Amino acid sequence: MRSGLMQYSNTILLLIVILLIVILIVIYPFYLIIKALRKYTKSEPVHKQKAANAKNLGEVLKQHRVACKMTQKFVAETIGVSRQAVSKWESGKSDPSTTNLLALAKLFGVEAEELLKD
């Protein structure tokens, strides 16, 4: 009788362990999804700040170009890009590559950090 009772309790214990494993397999992905969604919703201000910085870079580029009394066409020809590329940089639709940013800083007579700082 004891061995039947031991076998029964071992079976129940095994079923409980299997049930816990199944619950963890089902619940853990939901936990990860909730964690990722929380992180994503908290990152929205970061995305907005990056968008504002992109606009700021364009404004800084235009400010330096105008202060140096240069046209977009002149800047473009000097650094070897199209006038449309310079226009996109200034409007914030795209950003110059690192190489072009360094060329712009040299053309404007400033450090590249100064263009990025503002």
C-alpha positions as a Markdown table, in Angstrom:
| # | Residue | x | y | z |
|---|---|---|---|---|
| 1 | Met | 0.0 | 0.0 | 0.0 |
| 2 | Arg | 2.8 | 2.3 | 0.8 |
| 3 | Ser | 4.5 | 1.8 | -2.5 |
| 4 | Gly | 1.2 | 2.6 | -4.3 |
| 5 | Leu | 0.9 | 5.8 | -2.3 |
| 6 | Met | 4.5 | 6.8 | -3.0 |
| 7 | Gln | 4.0 | 6.2 | -6.7 |
| 8 | Tyr | 0.8 | 8.3 | -6.6 |
| 9 | Ser | 2.6 | 11.2 | -4.8 |
| 10 | Asn | 5.5 | 11.0 | -7.2 |
| 11 | Thr | 3.1 | 11.2 | -10.2 |
| 12 | Ile | 1.4 | 14.2 | -8.7 |
| 13 | Leu | 4.7 | 15.8 | -8.0 |
| 14 | Leu | 5.8 | 15.2 | -11.6 |
| 15 | Leu | 2.5 | 16.6 | -12.9 |
| 16 | Ile | 3.0 | 19.7 | -10.8 |
| 17 | Val | 6.5 | 20.2 | -12.1 |
| 18 | Ile | 5.4 | 19.8 | -15.7 |
| 19 | Leu | 2.5 | 22.2 | -15.1 |
| 20 | Leu | 4.9 | 24.8 | -13.6 |
| 21 | Ile | 7.2 | 24.4 | -16.6 |
| 22 | Val | 4.3 | 24.9 | -19.1 |
| 23 | Ile | 3.1 | 27.9 | -17.2 |
| 24 | Leu | 6.6 | 29.4 | -17.3 |
| 25 | Ile | 6.9 | 28.7 | -21.0 |
| 26 | Val | 3.6 | 30.5 | -21.6 |
| 27 | Ile | 4.0 | 33.4 | -19.1 |
| 28 | Tyr | 7.7 | 34.3 | -19.8 |
| 29 | Pro | 7.1 | 35.5 | -23.4 |
| 30 | Phe | 4.3 | 37.7 | -22.1 |
| 31 | Tyr | 6.6 | 39.1 | -19.5 |
| 32 | Leu | 9.3 | 39.8 | -22.1 |
| 33 | Ile | 6.7 | 41.5 | -24.4 |
| 34 | Ile | 5.5 | 43.7 | -21.6 |
| 35 | Lys | 9.0 | 44.6 | -20.6 |
| 36 | Ala | 9.9 | 45.5 | -24.3 |
| 37 | Leu | 6.7 | 47.6 | -24.6 |
| 38 | Arg | 7.5 | 49.6 | -21.5 |
| 39 | Lys | 11.0 | 50.3 | -22.7 |
| 40 | Tyr | 9.7 | 51.3 | -26.1 |
| 41 | Thr | 7.1 | 53.7 | -24.6 |
| 42 | Lys | 9.8 | 55.3 | -22.4 |
| 43 | Ser | 12.0 | 55.8 | -25.5 |
| 44 | Glu | 9.6 | 58.1 | -27.3 |
| 45 | Pro | 11.1 | 61.3 | -25.8 |
| 46 | Val | 14.5 | 60.1 | -27.0 |
| 47 | His | 13.2 | 59.7 | -30.5 |
| 48 | Lys | 11.7 | 63.2 | -30.3 |
| 49 | Gln | 15.0 | 64.6 | -29.0 |
| 50 | Lys | 16.9 | 63.0 | -31.9 |
| 51 | Ala | 14.4 | 64.5 | -34.4 |
| 52 | Ala | 14.9 | 68.0 | -32.8 |
| 53 | Asn | 18.7 | 67.6 | -32.9 |
| 54 | Ala | 18.5 | 66.7 | -36.6 |
| 55 | Lys | 16.6 | 70.0 | -37.2 |
| 56 | Asn | 19.1 | 71.8 | -35.1 |
| 57 | Leu | 22.0 | 70.5 | -37.2 |
| 58 | Gly | 20.3 | 71.8 | -40.3 |
| 59 | Glu | 19.7 | 75.2 | -38.8 |
| 60 | Val | 23.3 | 75.4 | -37.6 |
| 61 | Leu | 24.6 | 74.5 | -41.1 |
| 62 | Lys | 22.4 | 77.1 | -42.7 |
| 63 | Gln | 23.4 | 79.7 | -40.1 |
| 64 | His | 27.1 | 79.1 | -40.8 |
| 65 | Arg | 26.6 | 79.1 | -44.5 |
| 66 | Val | 24.7 | 82.4 | -44.4 |
| 67 | Ala | 27.2 | 84.0 | -42.0 |
| 68 | Cys | 30.0 | 83.1 | -44.4 |
| 69 | Lys | 27.9 | 84.6 | -47.3 |
| 70 | Met | 27.9 | 81.3 | -49.3 |
| 71 | Thr | 25.2 | 79.9 | -51.5 |
| 72 | Gln | 24.1 | 76.3 | -51.3 |
| 73 | Lys | 25.5 | 75.8 | -54.8 |
| 74 | Phe | 28.9 | 77.1 | -53.8 |
| 75 | Val | 29.0 | 74.9 | -50.7 |
| 76 | Ala | 27.9 | 71.9 | -52.8 |
| 77 | Glu | 30.5 | 72.4 | -55.5 |
| 78 | Thr | 33.3 | 73.0 | -52.9 |
| 79 | Ile | 32.7 | 69.8 | -51.0 |
| 80 | Gly | 31.7 | 67.7 | -54.0 |
| 81 | Val | 28.0 | 67.1 | -53.5 |
| 82 | Ser | 24.8 | 68.2 | -55.1 |
| 83 | Arg | 23.0 | 71.4 | -54.2 |
| 84 | Gln | 20.0 | 69.3 | -53.3 |
| 85 | Ala | 22.1 | 67.4 | -50.8 |
| 86 | Val | 23.0 | 70.7 | -49.0 |
| 87 | Ser | 19.3 | 71.7 | -49.1 |
| 88 | Lys | 18.3 | 68.4 | -47.5 |
| 89 | Trp | 20.9 | 68.8 | -44.8 |
| 90 | Glu | 19.7 | 72.3 | -44.0 |
| 91 | Ser | 16.0 | 71.3 | -44.0 |
| 92 | Gly | 16.7 | 68.4 | -41.7 |
| 93 | Lys | 15.5 | 65.8 | -44.2 |
| 94 | Ser | 18.9 | 64.1 | -44.0 |
| 95 | Asp | 22.2 | 64.4 | -42.3 |
| 96 | Pro | 25.7 | 64.8 | -43.9 |
| 97 | Ser | 28.1 | 61.9 | -43.6 |
| 98 | Thr | 31.0 | 62.3 | -41.3 |
| 99 | Thr | 33.3 | 63.1 | -44.2 |
| 100 | Asn | 31.0 | 65.8 | -45.4 |
| 101 | Leu | 30.5 | 67.2 | -41.9 |
| 102 | Leu | 34.2 | 67.5 | -41.5 |
| 103 | Ala | 34.5 | 69.2 | -45.0 |
| 104 | Leu | 31.7 | 71.6 | -44.0 |
| 105 | Ala | 33.4 | 72.5 | -40.7 |
| 106 | Lys | 36.7 | 73.2 | -42.6 |
| 107 | Leu | 34.8 | 75.3 | -45.2 |
| 108 | Phe | 33.1 | 77.3 | -42.5 |
| 109 | Gly | 36.3 | 77.7 | -40.5 |
| 110 | Val | 35.0 | 76.0 | -37.4 |
| 111 | Glu | 35.5 | 72.7 | -35.5 |
| 112 | Ala | 33.1 | 69.9 | -36.4 |
| 113 | Glu | 32.1 | 69.7 | -32.7 |
| 114 | Glu | 30.8 | 73.2 | -32.9 |
| 115 | Leu | 28.4 | 72.2 | -35.7 |
| 116 | Leu | 27.2 | 69.3 | -33.6 |
| 117 | Lys | 27.2 | 71.1 | -30.3 |
| 118 | Asp | 24.2 | 73.4 | -31.0 |
